[in-house]
Amino acid sequence: MGNRNSAQIRHFRKKKQDNCTIKNTYKFIDGRKYFKNKEWIYPLPVDEEECDRSQLQHFLFHHIWEENFSSPVKQILENGGKVLDVSCGPGAWLMEMATVYGQTQFVGVDLIPTFPTEIKPQNLKFKQFDVLNGLPFNDNEFDLVCIQNSSLCFTETQWKEIVIPEMVRVTKPNGWVELMDVEFNIQNLPKNFEPLYDGFVKYCKLHDINLEIIPRLGKLLQTHSSGKMTDFNEDIRKLLYYENIDTDSKINMTRKLSKENISSFYHTISPIILPILEITKEEYDEIIDTININFEKNKCFNNMHRFYARKKLAEE
Ligand SMILES: C[S@@+](CC[C@H](N)C(=O)[O-])C[C@H]1O[C@@H](n2cnc3c(N)ncnc32)[C@H](O)[C@@H]1O
């Protein structure tokens, strides 16, 4: 996956890759299940435990954003439109959206089939597909094309040359593209947690994953959509790990979940970053155990970003 470029995607798209060409082979590290492919840079496991974390994270983020999307498409979805979620994971966002907007058709695409195959709303379909081979849809098909929490999946070049141009291509004129992600650098990070974060950054650098891309995703959407997009917007929220008396109580309610989520995230990545760090598993786990107290004390938070823009009409 590492070095694919747009000429290669066109070639791959022609080949119309389907489910049977993806080999579902896995490897196990410390009891966690990972997709086995030497070009795969994604550092997270693809097992039931990770699906549970992803569900928890969905409810946490929904609570903070209050809405599942920021693009002005509510009316279209109520009347009946078409929505694509790129690298949808287990599909928690789509399951909720498809239930709320019964008139709209929803499609989720992911390389790993952790999404539900049977128990799901009728207006929701999932497709196993490698996004780096281009999206398996025609031009101008969707009213809303989203990607969420996927900064660890692609290199900066892949975002610029494949993911963003493909999302723009399959969006209808007047439709919306929306990118959501949470920065990984926790503000006011406690000193004892720094080695864990540094280990994670080191892993990402080794695999050409640029964590600093997240606040720039909106800019990349502007510069890599061949001038086809307009009406650029950005929404920012804070993911708090502490109680803030100045903030409304709804946001404060999430801090327990935020801490659970970050602690679960660092447990999840331990098999891949422990080999880089010079500490034992016991020392690593002890640092995670301090999240509850230290993140509260230091008033830690992350910035969450949503970027959304409209595809121009031909005459614009
Ligand atoms: C952190 S998860 C996010 C899932 C979902 N969007 C969410 O917000 O919960 C990233 C997802 O990207 C998928 N992924 C990574 N590389 C991919 C690729 N090349 N093509 C399609 N999906 C990919 C992974 O399998 C994983 O399900």
The ligand as an SDF file (V2000), in Angstrom:
LIG
                    3D

 27 29  0  0  0  0  0  0  0  0999 V2000
   -9.6230    3.7970   13.6950 C   0  0  0  0  0  0  0  0  0  0  0  0
  -10.6280    2.8770   12.6140 S   0  0  0  0  0  0  0  0  0  0  0  0
  -11.9500    4.0180   12.3780 C   0  0  0  0  0  0  0  0  0  0  0  0
  -13.2270    3.3270   12.0620 C   0  0  0  0  0  0  0  0  0  0  0  0
  -14.4380    4.2640   11.9750 C   0  0  0  0  0  0  0  0  0  0  0  0
  -14.2760    5.2210   10.9240 N   0  0  0  0  0  0  0  0  0  0  0  0
  -14.6780    4.9220   13.2940 C   0  0  0  0  0  0  0  0  0  0  0  0
  -14.6480    6.1680   13.3640 O   0  0  0  0  0  0  0  0  0  0  0  0
  -14.9160    4.2030   14.2890 O   0  0  0  0  0  0  0  0  0  0  0  0
   -9.8330    2.9120   11.0520 C   0  0  0  0  0  0  0  0  0  0  0  0
  -10.4110    1.9230   10.0470 C   0  0  0  0  0  0  0  0  0  0  0  0
   -9.7580    2.1020    8.7880 O   0  0  0  0  0  0  0  0  0  0  0  0
   -9.6640    0.8510    8.1600 C   0  0  0  0  0  0  0  0  0  0  0  0
   -8.6440    0.9260    7.0970 N   0  0  0  0  0  0  0  0  0  0  0  0
   -7.3070    1.0900    7.2320 C   0  0  0  0  0  0  0  0  0  0  0  0
   -6.7130    1.0990    6.0310 N   0  0  0  0  0  0  0  0  0  0  0  0
   -7.7020    0.9330    5.1060 C   0  0  0  0  0  0  0  0  0  0  0  0
   -7.7140    0.8580    3.6860 C   0  0  0  0  0  0  0  0  0  0  0  0
   -6.5920    0.9270    2.9860 N   0  0  0  0  0  0  0  0  0  0  0  0
   -8.8970    0.6760    3.0590 N   0  0  0  0  0  0  0  0  0  0  0  0
  -10.0500    0.5920    3.7770 C   0  0  0  0  0  0  0  0  0  0  0  0
  -10.1060    0.6520    5.1170 N   0  0  0  0  0  0  0  0  0  0  0  0
   -8.9340    0.8290    5.7760 C   0  0  0  0  0  0  0  0  0  0  0  0
   -9.3200   -0.0900    9.3050 C   0  0  0  0  0  0  0  0  0  0  0  0
   -9.6230   -1.4290    8.9630 O   0  0  0  0  0  0  0  0  0  0  0  0
  -10.1900    0.4540   10.4190 C   0  0  0  0  0  0  0  0  0  0  0  0
  -11.4380   -0.1870   10.4400 O   0  0  0  0  0  0  0  0  0  0  0  0
  1  2  1  0
  2  3  1  0
  2 10  1  0
  3  4  1  0
  4  5  1  0
  5  6  1  0
  5  7  1  0
  7  8  2  0
  7  9  1  0
 10 11  1  0
 11 12  1  0
 11 26  1  0
 12 13  1  0
 13 14  1  0
 13 24  1  0
 14 15  1  0
 14 23  1  0
 15 16  2  0
 16 17  1  0
 17 18  1  0
 17 23  2  0
 18 19  1  0
 18 20  2  0
 20 21  1  0
 21 22  2  0
 22 23  1  0
 24 25  1  0
 24 26  1  0
 26 27  1  0
M  CHG  2   2   1   9  -1
M  END
$$$$
